[in-house]
């Protein structure tokens, strides 16, 4: 387990640099999102990685770790700069580490010492999904991969082009879509 990096609460994770958009506001991501320093973000390769994070202040922190999904890179400089390892979590994720009834007090603390480890992502009842992002064209394709279970990162993705077959009638289109 790595040494304890500082940890602050994130005030701005509306989907973040990873392109999750409003998906961060719904289950299974809801309340489990955060930004990480460039050391963990890895130029975007850290997107979707899961970490178990537990704070070390036993006076206010429970012994329970929160599992967090990387959805953004925290801004350079300050605790996120200089090669530091840093987590900047949503208020909900931050509060889940507190002892019962102390979530708001823990959030008000600002930076905390934590321990963390990479963990398998688990999206119970969800299958891996591929979303074509808005703005994709016939010349440029942007795809968001979500609900990838496990610890592994996506190293590469290959697409296979199939021959284009034009449909002769609406009936054929409906038949192809619903058969």
HELIX and SHEET records of a PDB file:
HELIX    1   1 UNK A   21  UNK A   25  5                                   5    
HELIX    2   2 UNK A   38  UNK A   41  1                                   4    
HELIX    3   3 UNK A   42  UNK A   44  5                                   3    
HELIX    4   4 UNK A   78  UNK A   80  5                                   3    
HELIX    5   5 UNK A   91  UNK A   95  1                                   5    
HELIX    6   6 UNK A  103  UNK A  108  1                                   6    
HELIX    7   7 UNK A  170  UNK A  178  1                                   9    
SHEET    1   A 7 UNK A   6  UNK A   9  0                                        
SHEET    2   A 7 UNK A  87  UNK A  89  1                                        
SHEET    3   A 7 UNK A  33  UNK A  36 -1                                        
SHEET    4   A 7 UNK A  66  UNK A  73  1                                        
SHEET    5   A 7 UNK A  50  UNK A  55 -1                                        
SHEET    6   A 7 UNK A 112  UNK A 119 -1                                        
SHEET    7   A 7 UNK A   6  UNK A   9 -1                                        
SHEET    1   B 2 UNK A 129  UNK A 132  0                                        
SHEET    2   B 2 UNK A 143  UNK A 146 -1                                        
END                                                                             
